[in-house]
């Protein structure tokens, strides 16, 4: 299927003349690919419930941690996803979490997390690498990018 768009662009120049540019855009809809993974199964990915630096607790396993980054939907490959015991919906935010009193970084789905209201700091070797401070129960994220 082909879609045709007509676009009229107006330009105003210094001597108050108006120049019109007419564009005809034609493209084959079967050749259109998404720019990113924002949409899957025609459903928009939802906004994240948790923010970087926020303390969380895993609802099933009970560990505490801090959000260091997130993806708008699960970016893990199919083999990893199938090995996940719970297999939550892939089309929701997934978070990179530094786990308290360990060297682990986990990748849980939003539905697997709850807010940790303890306001207690997290002990993890990467805290100082990704966060600049801990204020009022929340870590302040620095400019270091999470590895993709």
BELSULQUI-V975115 format. One record per backbone hydrogen bond with DSSP energy under -1.0 kcal/mol. NH is the residue of the N-H (numbers start at 1). CO is the residue of the C=O. Records with the same first field share a line. If there is no record, write none. Layout:
NH: CO + CO
This chain:
3: 27
5: 25
7: 23
9: 21
11: 19
13: 17
16: 13
19: 11
21: 9
23: 7
25: 5
27: 3
29: 1
31: 28
32: 29
40: 43
43: 40
45: 38
53: 67
54: 51
56: 65
57: 114
58: 63
59: 112
62: 58
65: 56
66: 98
67: 54
68: 96
69: 96
71: 94
74: 90
81: 77
82: 78
83: 79
84: 81
92: 90
94: 71
95: 108
96: 69
97: 106
98: 66
99: 104
100: 64
101: 123
106: 97
110: 93
112: 109
113: 110
114: 57
116: 55
127: 124
130: 126
131: 127
132: 140
135: 138
138: 135
139: 53
140: 133
142: 130
